[in-house]
């Protein structure tokens, strides 16, 4: 646990500064993948390798937390930004509230390694879904008769906001 806390604290600022200009959705997908693989792998790795998986979890958290908050902030209209961030915090922290309940059930029902395998699968699935959504958004396919505003969001204009660009800054 000391490795997790120390590596998260040490890596937070340098990693965010280095990769901060990249696509935030892609970074969030990478963070999900690292967290899932790290949690799943830590249950199966022998002792010295467990530390590498804990470091992988830490790296995933370093990517996930700041960029997920940034994405929510950029999606929110200026007048509703506080509400959006409040709901995001409630949803994110809700996992900490219900996690022990479902985690205890999963450990009882699936056993230790089975529960961690499910966690790893969920992380990989989440990252794969993010990648599919990103690929679909970049393709810019617009259906006939589709609302232009919805097509712009799906087709890539929103992706600029997710990279830190705001429409009002472009003017």
NORPEVEN-V181795 format. One line per field, one symbol per residue. ss: DSSP state (a for helix, b for strand, c for the rest). Layout:
# NORPEVEN-V181795
ss->???
This chain:
# NORPEVEN-V181795
ss->caaaaaaaaaaaaaaaaaaccccaaaaaaaaaaaaaaaaaaaaaccaaaaaaaaaaaaaaaaaaaaaaaaaaaaaccaaaaaaaaaaaaaaaaaaaaaaaaaaaaaaaaacaaaaaaaaaaaaaaaaaaaaaaaaaaaaccccccccaaaaaaaacaaaaaaccccaaaac
